[in-house]
């Protein structure tokens, strides 16, 4: 019975224990979707990535980690560079990707 | 004399642009395959390349060309190498200089057999989310044949779009090919760009239809 209580407690607390991690990058040179889709494809292949957001107008690329996983900022940056672009700023945020999207939309 | 060197380099680039096909980024991202096509009454080309690195791609293609009077034809099957020589990733723009190398066999209806053809070229382009400029020069040389090609392109997008939306552009191209045409072909085209595809549709001053596409796998 005690084990069951512990398991239920862990299950209930899990979403709070693993806060969402999003990495937001400012990217230079990203001017069209045809060119920039390489960024999305490369980042989507990373095992820890849940979803990718690309905003051409504000030169933003944001990636959200899968629940319970962490993203390596250096790896995210390296993938963007490998796709042919320049990363000028990298931030790790404790907020979901949906909030980053909403903020970008609000700027338009 | 650094200023003189830069001026000379820019002059050379402009000169080359006046003497070859312009593609938007002529290769995809690393480990991607890009397919391209350019179709008109006197020019039909298909090409596919594989990006080995972010800067190098190898591919193969075919090109069919015809003179304006419809009398002379050329068919080229070649293998090509594309190299991104340099890229400037700017805050709201991107500029590139590309090198093309090609080697293949050309046949024609006014000579027997096939000839070895070499097709080196360069392209310089500058693009923002609203403006596109490109100049390209490419040599098409074989023994007794010179079909050097030059092209200039300028375009603008009607409006900015989100990453997942189709973006329409108006692009005007002027191109000329030595030895097969005495006129400079001017073609206004509607360009539609989305993540994986790139399509251009237009008609030149002789009312000949033109269609281009690119697709990344």
Interface residues (C-beta under 8 A of the other chain):
Chain A: X27 X28 X29 X30 X31 X32 X33 X34 X35 X36 X37 X38 X39 X40 X41 X42 X54 X55 X56 X57 X59 X82 X83 X84 X85 X86 X88
Chain B: X24 X25 X28 X29 X30 X32 X54 X84 X87 X88 X89 X90 X91 X92 X93 X94 X127 X128 X129 X160 X161 X162 X163 X164 X165 X167 X193 X194 X195 X196 X197 X198 X214 X216
